[in-house]
Amino acid sequence: MHATELILLYDYYGDLLTDRQRECFELRYNQDLSLGEIGQELGISRQGVHDNLTRTEALLVNMEQKTGCVRRDQRCRKVIDEILRSALELRDSTDVKISAAAQRIITAAEALEE
């Protein structure tokens, strides 16, 4: 799994990890420290850091497989984008009712994005 995918999973599920797991993950993926540097920072071996990160990454992937929150959110965002594009086209209609309805759709879709 790519780092960007793991970071996205961490954004969703990071609060469910232990403090040590979060600390290792953030040092590796947010501060781009090596395993040795993280080990020095935390007072554990390089292998300990590796094991911690491997378990943490597996937990994040497992949480997504069980809950599907990230996948569902990404699907929703795509649908909202399509709704907005379509409603923006309709908003320019000369028919006042269609234009007003399109604006209500736009407002509702934008509220979902927040």
Helices and strands as residue ranges (DSSP letters): H 3-13, G 14-16, H 19-25, I 26-30, H 35-42, H 46-67, H 69-91, H 96-113
